[in-house]
Amino acid sequence: MNREFRKGTFDPSSVATDLKTLSKNAKTLNKLTDDLTQQVGQIESVINTLNLGLSSFVVIEESSDMNGVWSHYTRLWYGRDDKSKWGLAIDEFDEHNQDPDNCRNHKSWAFREAPRVLRLKAVGYIPDLLADLVKQSEKMTTQTAATLAQAKDIAANLLKPALDGSEK
């Protein structure tokens, strides 16, 4: 509906029409958002079943203040929350550009509990997050294989003298 609004005018019929349209739009928007959150929940469930034990994040938005002192970040991440539950989440915070450990205004939500506008922005970054998890899992697999080889070598060198001593 494209009407011209004039300050100070009141048309009761247009207010009633607007409220009816707003109610209809709210129902549709809520249903669509619930469906979106359910689909992302399925993605989260699949990742959780993999038991990766890895965390990752991608930056959704980044902006700096006019002085270039603080940067604001919005991120989509996968990891373990404060309650030791693994899943997708969204966080926002301000970071001091000269001191990255200096953060303020940190807010974090499980994906399904994040503000709608952030969930809508985050969905497009899920493939990037998955790609980073793949990269991290490959790196961790290589490191784990090397560590396993080292552990086998240590065990073999410890067991050999013990076995040699027990045979005498």
Secondary structure, DSSP 4 states (H G I P E B T S, - for coil): ------TT---HHHHHHHHHHHHHHHHHHHHHHHHHHHHHHHHHHHHHHT-----EEEEEEEEE-TTSSEEEEEEEEEEE-TTS-EEEEEEEEEEESS-TT-EEEEEEEEGGGS-HHHHHHHHTTHHHHHHHHHHHHHHHHHHHHHHHHHHHHHHHHHHHHHHHHHH-
